[in-house]
Structures are given as C-alpha cells and as structure tokens.
Amino acid sequence: MILRYAMFGLVALSATAFGNAALAQSKPLPPASSGAMPPVELTITMDGDKPVCAPAELRLPANTNVELHIISSAGEPVTITAPGQFENANVLHADGDLVHVASEKGYLVKQNGKGTLRIRTLKEGQEAYACTSNRNQKAPFEGKLVLTPPAG
C-alpha cells in the first residue's frame, strides 16, 4: 500500500517537473544566418588568483550556431559571462563540466573542467566578456566578444 502511494507521488512529481520545463521554454529562434556550426576553443588558466580566458578577443560569426569547446586548467570554478549571450533563448545545448548560473548571465566551469556549449550568437557588434573566479570577483578577466558578419 505504501509503495503504491510512493509510486503515485513519484509520477506526480515527474509530471510537474516536465510540465514546468515545457513552460520555461522560450520562443524558437529565427533561422541562423549560416548553416555552418564552427567549433571555437576557449581556454581558462590562472594568473595567480585571477582567471585568464583565451582568446582575449573572441571572434564569432553573428546570428550563427557556434560550438564553444571550453577547457579549464584553473584549480577553482570560473564563471564566463557575456551580456545577453547566455540567456536560455540563445543556448542550444550544454554538456560536460558546465553549469548555467541562475541569472542566465553566464556559465560556471568547474575546476579543471571541460565542456561543450552550443549557442546562437547575437547580432553583429562588440561586447565585453568576462571570466571571474569566486575568490576574485572584484577583478575579473575582461575580454572582447566580437560578432562579425556571418559567412555567406
């Protein structure tokens, strides 16, 4: 009898979780400007207690699906942020040692972590991007995210 109620509760909980996930989805993205999904590598190292991301100037095609391969050799978690780029609507897939931060402003990369982040880039232009460690939040690494015209 108790097992039957436990199973009922588990099924109800699962249905609620899936229902909430469906409601949290945003509108589908318009078609990408290019069918290519270029792979780009982003590495994270430490300079003392400050994270350093490379490349410092991250050049990506605008309005294109991009696959970021993130490799960290930092001995602590590092958060990567870029204005608007990591909102749920622009994230296609994430796996590995990456955790979406609750504010949707970035991704936390676990210490010595690796992961793949597939995103839809924003429109052409430039924005700052940052890599911040928990110990040194007041002095993040700041790079430049350059979104270039997409390839034909």
N, C-alpha and C positions, 0 to 999 in steps of 0.2 A: 504494500500500500504506500509506504513512504517512498519507495523507488519510483512509483507511478507519478507522485507529486513532484519529485525531483526532476524527472524527465520532462514533465509538463512545464515546470519553471525554466528549465534549460531551453526548451523550444521557444517559449515566450520571450526569453531574454535574447535569443538569437534573432528572432523576428524583429524585435525592437531595434537591435543593433543594425541589421541590414536596412531597415526602414529609415533610420536616421542617416545612414551613409548615402542612401539614394537621395534624400532631401538636401544633403550637403553639397551635392554636385552642382557645378555651375553650368552656364550655357556652353554649348560646344564652340570651339574656336573656329574662326573662319579658315578657309584653306590656306596652307602655308605658301609663301611666295616661291618656294623651291621644293622639289620632291626629294632632294638630297638631305641626308642627315649626317653632316660632318662630325666626326669624332674630334674632341678637343681635350687635351690633358691639362689639368690644373693640379699643381703640387703645393703642398704645405710643409714648410720646415720651421724651425725655431731659431731666432737670433737672440740668445739669452732667454728672456722671459716673454719676448714678443714674437707672434707668429708672422711668417712671411709667405705670401702666396705668389706663385709664379705661373704664368707671366704677369708682370705688373700691369701691362696693358693687354687686357683680354679682348681680343678682336673676334667678334662673331657676326654672322650674317643676320640681318634684321628679319623679323617675321618668318623665321625658319625653325624647323625642329632640329635641335642640336643635342648631341650626346656628350655630356661632360664626364670624363673619367677623372675622378678625384682620388689623389694618392697623398696621404699624410704620413710624414715621419715624425710629427710632433708628439711628444710624450704626454700630451694632455688634449682634451677636447678643444676644437676650434670651430667657431661659427662663421659661416660665409654668408654675407648679406649683399643685396643689390636692390635699390628701390623698385618695387613692383614686380621684379623678375621671378621671385619665388612664391608668388601667390598661387593658391590651388589651381586657378584657371589656367596658369601657364606651365604647370608641372604635369608632364605626361606620364612619368614613371620614375621611381627611385628605388634603388636596392643597394645592398651592402651595408656598410657601417655609417649610414646617413640617417639622421632623424630630423624631420620637419619641425621647426620651432613653432610654438603655439601662435605667435603673432603673424605667421606666414611670411615674415620678412627674410627668412634665411633657412639654412640647413646647418645642423650641428654635425661635424665629422668627428667620430670617436677617435680616441688617441691611437696613433699608428693605424688609422683606418683607411679603407679603400671602398669606393663605391661608384656607381654609375647613376647619373642624374640626367634624364631626358627632359628637356624643356622646350617650350616655344618661346623664342626670343621676342622682345618688344620691338617697337618701331625704330627706325634709324635714329641715331643720336648718340650722345655720350652721357654716362652716369658714373658716379664713383661706385666702387665695390669695396668691401672690407672683409678682413679676416681678423677675428677677435678671439682671444683666449679668455677663459673665465678669470684667470689671475690678473690679467692686464686689460680690462675692459676700457679703461680711460685712454689707452694708447694703441688703438687698432692699426693694423697694416691697412693702408688705403691705396688701392689701385684704380685703374680706369677701365671701365667696360665700354668698349666702342662697338656700336652696332652699325655695320656697314651695309650698303645696298646688297641685296641677295644676288647670288649668281643666277643668270638667265634662266 
